[in-house]
Amino acid sequence: MSYEKFAYTYDRLMNNMPYEDWLRFAKESFDRYGLQPAVIADLGCGTGNLTIPLAVAGYQMTGIDLSEDMLAVAEQKAAEHKSPFRGGAIRWVQQDLREWDLGEPVDAAISFCDSLNYLLEEEDITDAFRQTFEGLKPGGLFLFDVHTPEQLFAYAESQPFFLNEEDVAYIWTSELDEERVQIEHDLTIFVKESGHKDVFRRIDEIHQQRAYPLDWLRQMLLAAGFSEVHLAADFTWDEPTRLTERAFFIAKK
């Protein structure tokens, strides 16, 4: 999967994502577990839409992503951010979630916006869990969310998707491998060129995600060494059900 072109239009297309809900859930998790983290790793940070506000709130943040272009956009946004970081700070690191290593353990790691669904093999997931366990201090928390298998089936049943606005448009189709519960999203995006009234740039993107059984994910977290694993549904603290679209995990080292 490549974000080389997509990185520069990502924020425009994702401006309706519930970033405030992710931030609220992270802070509620810290409160519930009595953790006051100083240093947090944001795994799969993208363009920094969670990394930056957490730094503004005073946390020492490291944004980790595989995409050099996503990190470039994030760094530019952080440099232009108007709010003071109130003692927080950010560094940006290009690393693979399966192998990330900052040299020193962190108090907490987060990986929201279904980043882990982009890991397409079971060993990718277990590698990421083991590496995150190793990267945490004792008592540290690993917070992440995933699309459930039911959500990928819903995408497949609801596609195609369309957007047609003055400055951007897309056609989005999806094809699901039901046996693997792996979906391929094929996006054709048209973005208006700055300074040109009727000139649009075409971007073609293919994104793949795989959904894993929630109980299997829980078992793999425990196998990686985490002592406690809690599941929650759709930005609440309710247990996931068959209708859950986005499942949240809180794993304690």
N, C-alpha and C positions, 0 to 999 in steps of 0.2 A: 504494500500500500504506500502510495506517495502523496504527500501533502504539498509538494513543491509549488504548485500553482494555487491550490486550494487554500493554503495558509493565509493568503492576502485577501481572501473574501470570506474567510471563516466567520469572523465576528459579525459581518453584515448578515449572514445567513442564520447565525445562532443567537441573534440578539434577543430572542424571546425565551431562551433557556432559563430555568429557574435557579440561577446562580445564588440568589439570596437564600433559597431553601437549602442548598448544599452547605453554605456557610453556617446557617443556623443549625443544621444537623451536626456538623462537626463540633461546634461550640457546645451543643447539648450533650454530645458524646463525651467531651472532655469533662464537663460538669458531672455527668452521671458516674463516671469512673474516677472522679476525684483527681484528675490529671491537670496539671498546669504546665503545658508544654512550652518550652522556650524555642526549640529548634524542630522544624517540621519539614519533611520532604514531600513534595507534591509530584507524584508519579504519573506521567502522562499529562503534564501541565498544559499542553497546547499553547495558546497565546496568552496564558497567565490570568485568565478571568477569575480564578480563585486564588492563585498565588499572590497577586498584587493586593487585593483587599485584605488578605491575611497579614501581609507585611505592614499594611497601613494600620492594622489593629495591634501591631507590636511584636509579631512573631518573627523569628529569624527563619526565612524561607529559602529552600533550594528547589527550584523548578527543574524537573528532569523530563526530557522528552527525546525521542529518537529523531524527530524532524528538526533539522537545522533551520529551516524556514519558519516553522512555528516559533522556535526560540528567538529568532531574529525579530519577529513581530512582537513577541512578548517583551523583549528587552527594550524595543522602541517605545512600547506603551508605558512601561515602567518609568523610562526616562522622562516621558511627557506627562506623567501623572501629576495632578495638581495638589492632591492631599499629601500632607507630610506623613512619613512612615513611623512617626512616634516611637522611635527606638527599634523598629523592625528593619529588616534588610532583606535583599534578595540576591541570590546568585543563580545563574542559569547554567545547566550542565547537560550536554548531549550524551545520553546513555540509554541502553536497552533496559527495559523494566525487568528482564530476566536476569540481568547481570549488574544492576546498579550497585555502586559502592562509593560512598563519600569519604572514606578514610576514617571517619568517626561516627559512632552511632547517634541516632536522632531520637527525640522524645516521642514523635508520632510520624506516621506516614499516611497520606491520603491518596486515593486514586478514584476520583469521581468521573462523572460524565461517561459511564460505561467503558472506560478505557480498557479494562481487562477482557472485555468481549472481543477485542481485536487480537487476542492470543488464541490461535486457531488449533493448537494441539494440547492435549492434556499435560504433556511434559512441560510445555511453556508455562502453564498455570502453576504447576508444582515448583518449577524453577523460580518463578516470581515470588511465590509464597516463601520458599526457603530463603531467598535472598533478602526479602523484606524482614523476615524474622531475624536474620543475622544483622541487618542494618538498624535494628531498634535497640534502645536501652532496655534493661529489665524493667517490666511494668509499663513499657511503651504500648501504644495503640496503633493498630492498622485499620483504617477506615476506608471502605470502598463500596461501590455499587455496581450492579450488573443488570443488564436486560435479562429477563427470565426467558426460558424457552417459549412460554405462552406469548410473550411480546413479539418474538421473531415470527411466530406463526401469524400473529395479528398483522404485522407489517406485510407479510406475503399475501394475506387475504385482502388487505386494503389498497395495495399498490395498483396502479401507478399514482404518484403524487406530482402535483404541479404547483408552481409559483409563478406569478406574472405581475411584477411591480415595475414602477417607472425606471428604476436603476438596476434591477436584477431580476432574472427569471431562471427557472430550472425545470427540467423534466427528470423524474426520478423513478426508475423501475427497480424491482427486486425479484430475485429468484432464490428460492429456499431449497436446500438439500435437507429433506425431512429426516433422513436417517442420522446425519451428523448434527442436525439442528444448527446448520450454518447457512447464513444468508449472504448473498452478494448484492450490493447496492450499486447500480449503474446510474451515475448522475451526469447530465449535460447541463452546464451552467452558463448563462450569458450575463456578463457584467458590463455595465456602461463604462466606457473609457472616460477618465477625468478630462474635462475640457472639450469633449466632443459630444454634441447633442444627440447624434443618431448612430454612433459607432459603439458596438458591443464586442467584447472579447469572449470567445468561447473557451470553456474549460471542461475537459472530460475527466471524470474521476470514477474509479472503481474502489469500493470499500467493502471489506468482508468482516463479518462478525460471527462468532459462534457462542451459543448459550449452553451452559452446563447445568445439570441438576443441582439445586441448591444444597441438598444434603451431601452430595459429593464434594462440593466446594467446602462445606463445613468440615467434612472428614479430612480433606487435604490440608486445611489450616491446622487442625489438631495434629496431623502427622508431621507437619513442618515444625511443630514444637509449641504452638500457641496454647496457652493454658485455658483460656476462655474464648468462646465464640458466640456472639449474639446476632440474631437476624431480625431485621425490621423491614417494613413494607412501605414503599412510596412516600418517603419523607416523614413517616409517622413512626411510632414505637410499637405498632401492632405487628404481630407475627404474620409473615407472608401467607397468602392463600393461593388458590388456583387462579384467581383474578389479578394477582400482583403483577405489575408491569416492570417495576424497578425494585430489586431487592438490595438492601443495605446490610453490610457485614461490619461488625465491630469485633476485632480479634485482639486479645491482650497477651502480651509476652510474659 
